[in-house]
């Protein structure tokens, strides 16, 4: 993440036309299936490059495992999951590093490339832009439910498939120069990442909470049963300092704060380009293409909700 704009990855200029995009991400298992875990961790790491408008070209595996608890076969499945997902993105794994660790961790250090004119930053949103979301929310709640044995098999299957999808559409949109700003939604939730975009762009935003999609109706039921991860609770507390959420229900507030793993892209799109963006999202079969808000001039609060 860029320290000055809270962007998703670092950018290093190579010449008059190109730049490197570099990022690193890893985490402990959030699902039991080792192959799926490898896919999700890889998709999550690749996402930061796509969110900047770049295309990943190489990656390094980062691994930590308790030698006496995780078998070589399980490790191989995790690595195969990561390999499949990077290959899908046109990215080559060229090495890596492993250590002994009290609990398993896996992820990637990714290097991508981007044209200087195609870089997507979260600092370019402007008043009047529409906010478009490319994946529904709720992965934090769903994965917590999986760990607690509260999730249905259908929800577990759906959330794994969603987290395993890459955000390659970010590069496509950047190359067509039809998106003003972008970020991916991960650990800080929708509210946290949108607040960073607002800070970097010196603007504010209005959200339409009733238009923000959840993975499944089951997410609302899980929130009502208090299946809420600690990170989501922390995000909601932090949002109280920056956001006016009075018009949103408690369920909507929790959903907007939910800490995502391998979440979708949040795009700031000028009104004239909105049909083109939605057409491309539909063509590439993104999980959703929901208009969930708009950028406004800077106000006392970074974010407010409206019905």
C-alpha positions as CSV (number, residue, x, y, z in Angstrom):
1,X,0.0,0.0,0.0
2,X,1.2,3.4,-0.9
3,X,1.8,5.4,2.4
4,X,0.7,8.7,0.9
5,X,-2.5,7.7,-0.8
6,X,-3.3,4.4,0.8
7,X,-3.1,2.7,-2.6
8,X,-3.1,-1.0,-2.9
9,X,0.4,-1.5,-4.2
10,X,3.7,0.2,-4.8
11,X,4.5,1.6,-8.2
12,X,8.1,2.0,-9.6
13,X,8.6,3.8,-12.9
14,X,10.8,1.8,-15.4
15,X,10.8,4.2,-18.3
16,X,8.7,6.8,-20.1
17,X,5.9,4.3,-20.7
18,X,5.9,1.5,-18.1
19,X,6.1,0.9,-14.4
20,X,6.4,-2.0,-12.0
21,X,3.5,-2.7,-9.6
22,X,4.6,-4.6,-6.5
23,X,2.7,-6.0,-3.6
24,X,2.8,-8.8,-0.9
25,X,0.0,-10.5,1.0
26,X,-0.5,-13.7,3.0
27,X,-2.8,-15.0,5.8
28,X,-3.7,-18.1,7.8
29,X,-6.2,-20.6,6.4
30,X,-9.8,-19.4,6.3
31,X,-11.3,-22.6,4.7
32,X,-10.5,-26.3,5.5
33,X,-9.8,-27.3,1.9
34,X,-6.0,-26.8,1.3
35,X,-6.3,-26.4,-2.5
36,X,-9.1,-23.8,-2.1
37,X,-7.0,-22.0,0.5
38,X,-4.1,-21.8,-2.0
39,X,-6.4,-20.4,-4.7
40,X,-8.0,-17.8,-2.4
41,X,-4.6,-16.6,-1.0
42,X,-3.2,-16.3,-4.5
43,X,-6.3,-14.4,-5.9
44,X,-6.2,-12.1,-2.9
45,X,-2.5,-11.2,-3.5
46,X,-3.0,-10.8,-7.3
47,X,-5.9,-8.4,-6.6
48,X,-3.7,-5.5,-5.5
49,X,-1.9,-5.5,-8.9
50,X,-5.2,-5.6,-10.8
51,X,-6.6,-2.8,-8.6
52,X,-3.8,-0.6,-9.8
53,X,-4.6,-1.4,-13.4
54,X,-1.6,-3.6,-13.8
55,X,-1.1,-7.2,-15.0
56,X,0.9,-9.6,-12.8
57,X,3.9,-11.2,-14.4
58,X,5.8,-13.0,-11.7
59,X,5.2,-14.1,-8.1
60,X,7.1,-15.6,-5.2
61,X,5.5,-18.1,-2.8
62,X,5.6,-17.2,0.9
63,X,5.0,-20.1,3.2
64,X,5.1,-20.8,7.0
65,X,4.0,-24.2,8.4
66,X,4.2,-26.1,11.7
67,X,6.3,-29.1,10.5
68,X,4.7,-31.6,12.9
69,X,1.1,-30.6,12.1
70,X,0.9,-30.0,8.3
71,X,1.7,-32.9,6.0
72,X,3.8,-32.5,2.8
73,X,0.7,-33.6,0.9
74,X,-1.3,-30.8,2.4
75,X,1.4,-28.2,1.6
76,X,1.6,-29.5,-2.0
77,X,-2.2,-29.0,-2.4
78,X,-1.9,-25.4,-1.1
79,X,0.9,-24.7,-3.6
80,X,-1.1,-26.3,-6.4
81,X,-4.0,-24.0,-5.6
82,X,-1.8,-21.0,-5.8
83,X,-0.1,-22.2,-9.0
84,X,-3.4,-22.7,-10.7
85,X,-4.7,-19.3,-9.9
86,X,-1.5,-17.5,-10.9
87,X,-1.4,-19.4,-14.2
88,X,-5.0,-18.3,-14.8
89,X,-3.9,-14.7,-14.4
90,X,-0.9,-15.1,-16.8
91,X,1.6,-14.9,-13.9
92,X,4.6,-17.2,-13.4
93,X,5.6,-18.4,-9.9
94,X,9.4,-18.2,-10.1
95,X,10.4,-19.1,-6.5
96,X,9.6,-18.4,-2.9
97,X,10.6,-18.9,0.7
98,X,9.3,-21.1,3.5
99,X,9.8,-21.0,7.3
100,X,8.7,-23.0,10.3
101,X,5.7,-21.3,11.9
102,X,3.4,-22.1,14.8
103,X,0.4,-21.9,12.4
104,X,0.1,-22.2,8.6
105,X,0.4,-19.0,6.5
106,X,0.5,-18.8,2.7
107,X,0.5,-16.0,0.2
108,X,2.5,-14.3,-2.6
109,X,4.8,-11.5,-3.3
110,X,3.6,-10.3,-6.8
111,X,5.3,-8.1,-9.4
112,X,3.2,-6.7,-12.2
113,X,3.6,-4.2,-15.0
114,X,1.4,-1.3,-16.0
115,X,1.4,1.5,-18.6
116,X,2.0,4.9,-16.9
117,X,-1.2,6.2,-18.5
118,X,-3.2,3.2,-17.2
119,X,-2.4,3.4,-13.5
120,X,-5.5,3.3,-11.4
121,X,-5.1,5.2,-8.1
122,X,-7.6,5.7,-5.3
123,X,-6.7,9.4,-5.4
124,X,-8.5,10.4,-8.6
125,X,-12.2,10.1,-7.6
126,X,-14.1,13.3,-8.4
127,X,-17.5,14.7,-7.3
128,X,-20.2,13.2,-9.5
129,X,-18.5,9.9,-10.1
130,X,-20.6,6.8,-9.4
131,X,-19.3,4.0,-7.2
132,X,-19.5,0.5,-8.7
133,X,-18.8,-2.7,-6.8
134,X,-17.8,-5.9,-8.6
135,X,-18.3,-8.6,-5.8
136,X,-21.0,-8.8,-3.2
137,X,-20.0,-8.4,0.5
138,X,-20.1,-10.8,3.4
139,X,-17.0,-13.1,3.1
140,X,-15.8,-12.2,6.6
141,X,-19.2,-13.2,8.1
142,X,-19.4,-16.3,5.9
143,X,-15.9,-17.6,6.7
144,X,-16.5,-17.0,10.4
145,X,-19.7,-19.1,10.0
146,X,-17.8,-21.8,8.3
147,X,-15.3,-22.0,11.2
148,X,-18.2,-22.1,13.7
149,X,-20.1,-24.8,11.8
150,X,-23.0,-22.3,11.2
151,X,-22.8,-22.0,7.4
152,X,-24.8,-24.1,5.0
153,X,-23.0,-26.2,2.4
154,X,-24.4,-23.9,-0.3
155,X,-23.0,-20.8,1.3
156,X,-19.6,-22.4,1.9
157,X,-19.4,-23.4,-1.8
158,X,-20.5,-20.0,-2.9
159,X,-18.1,-18.0,-0.8
160,X,-15.1,-20.2,-1.7
161,X,-15.9,-19.7,-5.4
162,X,-16.3,-15.9,-4.9
163,X,-13.0,-15.5,-3.0
164,X,-11.2,-17.6,-5.6
165,X,-12.1,-15.3,-8.5
166,X,-9.4,-12.8,-9.5
167,X,-10.1,-9.1,-10.2
168,X,-8.5,-9.2,-13.6
169,X,-11.2,-6.9,-14.9
170,X,-9.3,-4.1,-13.2
171,X,-6.6,-4.3,-15.8
172,X,-9.1,-4.5,-18.6
173,X,-10.9,-1.3,-17.4
174,X,-7.6,0.5,-16.9
175,X,-6.4,-0.2,-20.4
176,X,-9.6,1.2,-21.8
177,X,-9.2,4.3,-19.6
178,X,-12.8,4.3,-18.6
179,X,-12.4,4.2,-14.8
180,X,-11.3,7.2,-12.8
181,X,-10.2,5.5,-9.5
182,X,-10.2,2.1,-8.0
183,X,-9.4,0.0,-4.9
184,X,-10.1,-3.5,-3.8
185,X,-12.2,-4.3,-0.8
186,X,-10.3,-6.4,1.8
187,X,-9.6,-6.2,5.5
188,X,-10.9,-2.7,6.2
189,X,-14.3,-3.5,4.6
190,X,-16.2,-1.3,2.2
191,X,-16.4,1.7,4.6
192,X,-12.7,1.6,5.4
193,X,-11.5,1.3,1.9
194,X,-13.9,3.9,0.6
195,X,-12.8,6.3,3.4
196,X,-9.2,5.9,2.2
197,X,-10.3,6.7,-1.3
198,X,-12.1,9.8,0.0
199,X,-9.1,10.9,2.0
200,X,-6.7,10.4,-1.0
201,X,-9.1,12.2,-3.4
202,X,-10.1,15.0,-1.0
203,X,-13.8,14.2,-1.5
204,X,-16.7,12.6,0.3
205,X,-19.1,9.8,-0.7
206,X,-22.8,8.9,-0.4
207,X,-23.7,5.2,-0.1
208,X,-27.0,3.6,-0.9
209,X,-27.1,0.8,1.6
210,X,-30.2,-0.9,0.2
211,X,-28.3,-1.4,-3.1
212,X,-25.2,-3.0,-1.6
213,X,-25.3,-6.7,-2.5
214,X,-24.6,-9.5,0.0
215,X,-23.3,-12.9,-1.0
216,X,-26.6,-14.6,0.1
217,X,-29.7,-13.9,2.2
218,X,-28.0,-16.2,4.7
219,X,-25.6,-13.4,5.5
220,X,-28.4,-11.4,7.2
221,X,-29.4,-14.4,9.2
222,X,-25.9,-14.9,10.4
223,X,-25.5,-11.3,11.5
224,X,-28.8,-11.6,13.4
225,X,-27.2,-14.7,15.1
226,X,-24.2,-12.5,16.1
227,X,-21.8,-14.4,13.7
228,X,-19.6,-11.3,13.3
229,X,-15.8,-11.5,13.1
230,X,-13.7,-9.3,15.3
231,X,-12.2,-7.4,12.4
232,X,-15.7,-6.4,11.2
233,X,-16.6,-5.1,14.7
234,X,-13.3,-3.1,14.7
235,X,-14.1,-1.7,11.3
236,X,-17.6,-0.6,12.4
237,X,-16.1,1.2,15.4
238,X,-13.6,3.0,13.2
239,X,-16.3,4.0,10.8
240,X,-18.2,5.8,13.5
241,X,-15.4,8.4,13.5
242,X,-15.6,9.1,9.8
243,X,-19.1,8.2,8.6
244,X,-22.8,9.2,9.2
245,X,-24.6,5.9,9.0
246,X,-27.9,7.0,10.6
247,X,-30.1,6.0,7.6
248,X,-28.6,2.5,7.5
249,X,-29.9,-0.4,9.5
250,X,-27.6,-2.4,11.9
251,X,-27.5,-5.2,9.4
252,X,-26.5,-2.8,6.6
253,X,-23.8,-1.2,8.8
254,X,-22.3,-4.6,9.7
255,X,-22.3,-5.6,6.0
256,X,-20.6,-2.4,4.9
257,X,-18.0,-2.9,7.6
258,X,-17.4,-6.6,7.0
259,X,-13.7,-7.5,6.6
260,X,-13.4,-9.1,3.2
261,X,-10.9,-11.6,2.0
262,X,-10.2,-11.4,-1.8
263,X,-13.1,-9.0,-2.1
264,X,-14.2,-7.1,-5.3
265,X,-13.1,-3.8,-6.8
266,X,-14.7,-0.5,-5.9
267,X,-14.6,1.7,-8.9
268,X,-15.2,5.5,-9.2
269,X,-16.7,6.0,-12.7
270,X,-17.7,9.2,-14.4
271,X,-21.4,9.2,-15.4
272,X,-20.6,9.2,-19.2
273,X,-18.6,6.0,-18.9
274,X,-20.9,4.1,-16.6
275,X,-22.7,2.2,-19.4
276,X,-19.3,1.2,-20.9
277,X,-18.0,-0.1,-17.5
278,X,-21.2,-2.0,-16.8
279,X,-21.0,-3.6,-20.3
280,X,-17.5,-4.8,-19.8
281,X,-18.3,-6.1,-16.3
282,X,-21.2,-8.0,-17.8
283,X,-19.1,-9.3,-20.7
284,X,-16.4,-10.6,-18.3
285,X,-19.1,-12.1,-16.0
286,X,-18.0,-10.3,-12.8
287,X,-20.1,-11.4,-9.8
288,X,-21.9,-8.1,-9.7
289,X,-21.8,-4.6,-11.3
290,X,-23.8,-2.8,-8.6
291,X,-24.0,1.0,-8.5
292,X,-23.8,1.5,-4.7
293,X,-23.2,5.2,-4.3
294,X,-21.6,8.4,-5.6
295,X,-18.7,10.7,-4.9
296,X,-19.6,14.2,-3.6
297,X,-17.7,17.3,-2.7
298,X,-15.8,17.2,0.6
299,X,-18.1,17.4,3.6
300,X,-17.6,17.2,7.4
301,X,-18.0,13.4,7.2
302,X,-16.1,11.3,4.7
303,X,-19.1,9.0,4.1
304,X,-22.8,9.2,4.6
305,X,-25.7,6.9,3.8
306,X,-28.9,7.8,2.0
307,X,-32.0,5.9,1.0
